[in-house]
């Protein structure tokens, strides 16, 4: 049993194409969340 289970949850993370935002998005995805990322530039979000 995980103490930090995000299965079935959706996280919207802004500024998530690099740095801290990217790390947060990756960790939330690993914990089961559906992650929506955004950035001012579309390329890094691919």
N, C-alpha and C positions, 0 to 999 in steps of 0.2 A: 504494500500500500504506500503510495506516494503522499507526502505531506503537502505537496504543491501540485495538485492535479488540475489542469485547465481543460480537460476533455469536455467538449460540448460548448466551450466558451469562444467568443470572438474578440480579438484584440485589434484595435486600430492604432497604429503607431506612426506618428509623423516624424520626419527626419530620419527615416530608418534605412537609408541607402548606404550609410557608413558610420563608423565610430560607435558611440554608446547606443544610439538608436538601433543600429544593425545588430549589436550584441543582444539587446533586449528582445528584438524580434526573433532571433535565432533561439534564444532560451525559452521564450514562450511557445514557439512551435515545437520544441523538444518536449515540452510539458503537455502537449496535446491540444493547444489552442489553434483555432483557425486564425491566421495572421493576415491583416490587410496592411500593406506598407505604402508609404507615400514619400515623395521627394519633389523638389522643384524641377529636377531634371529627370525625364522619363528613362533615359538609358540605364542608370544604375539600378533601377527597380526591376529590370528584366531578369 
